[in-house]
Amino acid sequence: MCPPSFIFLASVPVWQVTAGCSTIPTWSAALHGSIGALVYSGASRLVVKFKIDDPLDAFAVHGAAGSWGVIAASLFSTTKYSGEGGLFYGETRMFGAAIIFILTVSAWSATLSTAAFLALAKLNMLRTRRLPGSHKIDERLDDSTHNTEPYVPGARAAAPAASLPAATQMTSCSDL
């Protein structure tokens, strides 16, 4: 797997700062956007370390950096822009609400994802047997669709680039 994407490192601060964009001062937007990039990078590396197949970095972007954005909004919000301030301005209600929100969304997402994946597994629709077009059965979606390598326990190295369609050939992570 490749290291965290430069595009995400540049974009995550913009995405995650939107949680509090109407309630925080400009200086704190720059600060918590910068911290958001570090949160994304760390979460992306943890996913690889724990050998979780997440070729699109969905958890790092949406789960980790998104959660930081909500927490940061509850820390940096000021009474100048909202009805009450964040934790750094002596108020605790917004921080408590942010934690409850993150836990609730996480529980909701985990419950619905588990239900969907169990249903798909029961119907034998969880794994792809053959990719559309002229792809071979043993090619992986990550190689041909997402242009990255998956984590597959005990699997051989990725298929050589020559076996992939010309538009998706990539020789290394530096080609991103």
N, C-alpha and C positions, 0 to 999 in steps of 0.2 A: 504494500500500500504506500501511497505517496504521502509526504508530510502535508500538514495543513495547507490548503489552497490559498495562494496569494490573493485571489479574487475575493474569497470569503474573508480573509484577514482585513482587506480593505473595505468590504461591504458590511460586515457584521456590526461595526460601531454605528453605522447609519441606521440599520434595521433595529437594533436593540434599544437605541435611544428614543425611538418613537413612543415607547410606553409612557414616558414622562415628558415628552417634548413641550407640552403646554404648561407644565408646572415647575420646570427647573430653569435655573439661570444658565446662560451660555457657557460660562467657565466649567460648570459641573457636567454639561453635556459632553464637552471635550474630554473631561476626566473619565466619566463613566463609559464613554465610547471607547476610550483607549483600554480601560480595564476589560471591557467586553471582548475586545480582540484577544486579550490574554486568556480570558475564560474560554473562548472558542478554541484557541490553539491548544490549551491544556486538555480540554474535553476531547478534542480530535485525537490527540496523542494517547489518551487513556483508552479510547475505543480500540485503537490499534493494539495497545499493550495487552488489553484483556481479550484480544482476538475476536472481536465482534464484527460481523460483516455489515458495514454501513458505508458503502462506496460513495454515497452522496453527502456524507457528513450531516445527515439530518438531525441526529441527536445533538451534535456539537453546536449547530446553528440554532435550531429551534428550542431544544430542551435546555441546554446549558446557557448559551448566550441570551436566549429569550427570558429565562428565569432571572439571570443577572439584571437584565433590563427592567424587569418588574421590581426587583429588590432595590436597584439603584434609584428608581423613581421614588420609592418610599423613603429613601435616605436623603435625597437631595431636594425634594419639593419644598418650595418656600411659600409663605403666606402671601407674598407679593403676587404670585401667579395663581394660587389656589386658596380654597377656604381654610386649609390647615397645612402646617408644615410637616416635613418629614422628620425622621429620627434625628438627623443632625441639627435640627432646629427645635428640639425639645418635645416633639410630638411622637406618640407611640402608636396611635390608632392606624395610621396608614401602613406602617411596617407590619403590624399584625395582620391587617387585611391582605397585604401582599403575600405573606407566608401562607395564609389560608387559601388564597387564590391559587398559588403554585401547587400546593398539596391537592386541592380539589381538581384542578386541570390534569395533574399527573395521574390521580386515581381514575378519573373519567377516561382518559386516554388509554391507560393500562387495561381497564375493564373492557372497553369496546374493542381494542386491538386483540386482546386475548380471545374474546368471543368470535371475532372475525377470523382470526388465524385458526382457531379450533374448528370452526365450521368449514373453512377451506381445506384443512387437513383431513377432516372426515370425508369430504367429497373428492379427495385426491386432486385437489386443484391448487395446492400450496406451492408445489415445485413445477418448474417448466421442464417439459419433456423434450420439446423441439422448438427451436426459434423459428419465426416466420422466414420465408424466403429460402435461400439456398444454404443456410447455415447448417452445420453438422450437429448431431444430437449432443455430442460431448462438449461443445463450446459453451462457455458460461455467459450469462447475460451481461455481467459486469464488463467482460472483455469487449463485447461487440456493441453494447448499448450505452454504457456509462463511461467507456474509455478508461477504465481503471481495473486494478486487480482486486478480487475479493479475498476474504480470509476463508479458507476451506481447510478444516483440520485434516492433516495427513495427505493433502492433495499434492500432486506434482506441480511443477512450475507452470506458469501461464503459457497458453498456446503461443507459438511464435507469431510475430506480427504479420508475417507473410500469409498466414491462414485467415486473417481478418480482412473485411472489406477495406479497400484503399482509403476511404474517407475516415476510417477510425484507426488507422495504423499509428502507433506511438511507440517510440523506442525506449523512452525513460520518463521519469517524473518531470524532468526538466523541459519536456516537450509541451507541458501544459500551458 
